Amino acid sequence: MLFLYDKAGGAASVSDAAVLAPKSKMIPLFAVLGLCLFSAATVKAFEIYKTFQTPEVFLAEVFKNNVPAPKMLVLDNSAQSKISAVFNRSFPQQRVRYWEDGERTVWIFDDIGKEGYVPTTSGFVINNGVVDSAKVLVYRESRGEQVAEPSFLNQINGSKAAGNGLDKPVDNITGATLSVNMMKRMARTAITLDSLRKK
């Protein structure tokens, strides 16, 4: 809002306002404009986040709307050592929630493709040490969202552990190498988490 004030000889006109307004009164105008620009940039940043499927919908789909109660896996030092070998660092949670139905387990957790990025959330169904299904639920990086496409994820499905990686080759995506590596790492981590359960 422009602030008007009286000048010698009469009231200032609207056209004079921007020129004649005291600097101290112009500060609120610049503050509002700055806030608007910041808000627009923030909205743009959030537009990068893509929710392909919520965890709740993913679980309902996997268990055909009969989702079992979640269980908890506690990662002690030995478990953390096994996880860090495939996750490339310590797992950020000491307690990991999972869902179990017979030999199938479902794991939903986060990882980052590039240091400094916001973590991406993915879900994995593991059946007897094999990746039954892999899905990107919420993708939060600025590029590489092609890893959420079925054509890419089908390369991971059916994979088993092979050393610290997977036994199936997974094609790279131009411009999304870090996201591809993230998904392979997450799938291998889900297999390890499954193997750490008390059976």
C-alpha positions as CSV (number, residue, x, y, z in Angstrom):
1,M,0.0,0.0,0.0
2,L,1.3,3.4,-0.9
3,F,1.3,6.0,1.9
4,L,0.0,9.5,1.0
5,Y,0.9,12.6,3.0
6,D,0.2,16.4,2.7
7,K,2.7,18.5,0.9
8,A,2.8,22.3,0.8
9,G,-0.1,23.7,-1.1
10,G,-2.4,20.7,-0.9
11,A,-2.8,16.9,-0.7
12,A,-0.5,14.7,-2.7
13,S,-2.0,12.9,-5.7
14,V,-1.8,9.2,-6.1
15,S,0.8,9.7,-8.9
16,D,3.0,11.7,-6.5
17,A,2.7,9.1,-3.8
18,A,5.6,6.8,-4.8
19,V,7.9,9.8,-5.3
20,L,6.9,11.7,-2.2
21,A,6.3,8.9,0.3
22,P,8.9,9.0,3.1
23,K,11.5,6.2,3.0
24,S,10.3,4.9,6.3
25,K,6.8,4.4,4.9
26,M,8.1,2.6,1.8
27,I,9.7,-0.2,3.9
28,P,6.4,-2.0,4.5
29,L,5.8,-2.0,0.8
30,F,9.1,-3.6,0.0
31,A,8.7,-6.1,2.9
32,V,5.3,-7.2,1.4
33,L,6.8,-7.5,-2.1
34,G,9.7,-9.5,-0.7
35,L,7.4,-11.8,1.2
36,C,5.3,-12.3,-2.0
37,L,8.4,-13.2,-4.0
38,F,9.6,-15.6,-1.3
39,S,6.2,-17.3,-1.1
40,A,6.1,-17.7,-4.8
41,A,9.5,-19.4,-4.7
42,T,8.5,-21.6,-1.9
43,V,5.3,-22.7,-3.7
44,K,7.5,-23.5,-6.8
45,A,9.8,-25.6,-4.6
46,F,6.9,-27.6,-3.3
47,E,5.6,-28.2,-6.8
48,I,8.8,-30.3,-7.3
49,Y,7.5,-32.8,-4.8
50,K,5.4,-35.4,-6.5
51,T,3.2,-37.8,-4.6
52,F,2.6,-40.8,-6.8
53,Q,0.9,-42.8,-4.0
54,T,0.5,-42.3,-0.3
55,P,1.9,-44.9,2.0
56,E,-1.6,-45.7,3.2
57,V,-2.8,-46.4,-0.4
58,F,0.3,-48.4,-1.1
59,L,-0.3,-50.6,1.9
60,A,-4.0,-51.0,1.1
61,E,-3.1,-52.1,-2.4
62,V,-0.5,-54.6,-1.3
63,F,-2.7,-56.2,1.4
64,K,-6.0,-55.8,-0.6
65,N,-7.4,-53.5,2.0
66,N,-6.7,-55.8,4.9
67,V,-3.5,-54.2,6.2
68,P,-2.0,-56.0,9.2
69,A,-0.9,-54.2,12.3
70,P,2.7,-52.9,11.9
71,K,5.6,-54.5,13.6
72,M,8.9,-53.0,14.8
73,L,12.5,-54.0,13.9
74,V,15.1,-52.7,16.3
75,L,18.5,-52.1,14.8
76,D,21.2,-53.0,17.3
77,N,24.9,-52.4,16.5
78,S,25.2,-55.6,14.6
79,A,22.2,-54.9,12.5
80,Q,23.4,-51.3,11.8
81,S,26.7,-52.7,10.6
82,K,24.9,-54.9,8.1
83,I,22.6,-52.1,7.0
84,S,25.4,-49.5,6.6
85,A,27.2,-51.9,4.2
86,V,24.3,-51.6,1.7
87,F,22.8,-48.3,2.6
88,N,26.3,-46.6,2.5
89,R,25.8,-45.1,5.9
90,S,24.1,-45.9,9.2
91,F,20.3,-46.2,8.9
92,P,18.8,-43.0,10.3
93,Q,16.3,-44.9,12.4
94,Q,17.0,-47.3,15.3
95,R,13.5,-48.6,15.1
96,V,12.0,-49.5,11.7
97,R,8.3,-50.1,11.2
98,Y,7.2,-52.9,8.8
99,W,4.2,-55.0,7.9
100,E,4.2,-58.7,7.6
101,D,1.9,-61.3,5.9
102,G,3.3,-64.8,5.9
103,E,6.6,-64.6,4.0
104,R,5.9,-61.1,2.6
105,T,7.1,-58.0,4.4
106,V,6.6,-54.4,3.4
107,W,9.1,-51.6,4.2
108,I,8.5,-47.9,3.7
109,F,11.4,-45.6,4.3
110,D,13.3,-42.6,2.9
111,D,16.6,-42.1,1.2
112,I,18.4,-39.2,-0.7
113,G,19.8,-39.3,-4.2
114,K,22.0,-36.3,-3.6
115,E,23.5,-34.9,-0.4
116,G,21.5,-31.9,0.7
117,Y,18.3,-33.0,-1.1
118,V,15.0,-33.8,0.7
119,P,14.6,-37.5,1.1
120,T,12.4,-39.5,-1.3
121,T,9.9,-42.0,0.2
122,S,9.6,-45.5,-1.4
123,G,7.9,-48.7,-0.5
124,F,9.2,-52.3,-1.1
125,V,7.5,-55.7,-0.8
126,I,10.0,-58.4,0.0
127,N,9.1,-62.1,-0.4
128,N,11.6,-64.7,0.7
129,G,14.5,-62.3,0.0
130,V,13.2,-61.3,-3.4
131,V,11.9,-57.8,-4.3
132,D,8.2,-58.5,-5.1
133,S,7.4,-54.9,-5.8
134,A,9.1,-51.5,-5.6
135,K,7.3,-48.2,-5.7
136,V,8.3,-44.6,-5.4
137,L,5.6,-43.0,-3.2
138,V,6.8,-39.4,-2.8
139,Y,9.6,-38.0,-5.0
140,R,11.2,-34.8,-3.7
141,E,14.2,-34.1,-5.9
142,S,14.3,-31.6,-8.7
143,R,15.1,-34.2,-11.5
144,G,15.1,-37.9,-12.0
145,E,11.4,-38.7,-11.3
146,Q,11.6,-41.3,-14.1
147,V,12.6,-43.7,-11.4
148,A,8.9,-43.8,-10.4
149,E,7.8,-45.2,-13.8
150,P,6.8,-48.8,-14.0
151,S,9.2,-49.4,-16.9
152,F,12.1,-48.6,-14.6
153,L,10.8,-50.2,-11.4
154,N,10.1,-53.5,-13.2
155,Q,13.9,-53.9,-13.6
156,I,14.1,-54.0,-9.8
157,N,11.2,-56.3,-9.2
158,G,12.4,-59.9,-8.9
159,S,15.8,-58.9,-7.7
160,K,17.7,-60.7,-4.9
161,A,20.8,-59.8,-3.0
162,A,24.2,-60.1,-4.7
163,G,27.0,-58.9,-2.4
164,N,26.0,-55.3,-1.5
165,G,24.0,-54.9,-4.6
166,L,21.3,-56.6,-6.6
167,D,21.6,-59.7,-8.8
168,K,19.7,-58.0,-11.8
169,P,21.1,-55.3,-14.0
170,V,19.3,-52.0,-13.7
171,D,19.6,-49.6,-16.7
172,N,20.7,-46.1,-15.9
173,I,18.5,-43.0,-16.8
174,T,20.3,-40.1,-18.4
175,G,20.5,-37.2,-16.0
176,A,19.1,-39.3,-13.1
177,T,22.1,-41.5,-12.2
178,L,21.9,-40.6,-8.5
179,S,18.2,-41.4,-8.3
180,V,18.8,-44.7,-10.0
181,N,21.5,-45.5,-7.5
182,M,19.2,-44.5,-4.7
183,M,16.5,-46.9,-5.8
184,K,18.9,-49.8,-6.2
185,R,20.3,-49.0,-2.7
186,M,16.9,-48.8,-1.2
187,A,15.8,-52.1,-2.7
188,R,19.0,-53.8,-1.4
189,T,18.4,-52.2,2.0
190,A,14.8,-53.5,2.1
191,I,16.2,-57.0,1.4
192,T,18.6,-56.6,4.3
193,L,15.9,-55.3,6.7
194,D,13.8,-58.3,5.8
195,S,16.7,-60.7,6.6
196,L,17.1,-59.1,10.0
197,R,13.6,-60.0,11.2
198,K,13.2,-62.7,13.9
199,K,11.8,-65.5,11.9
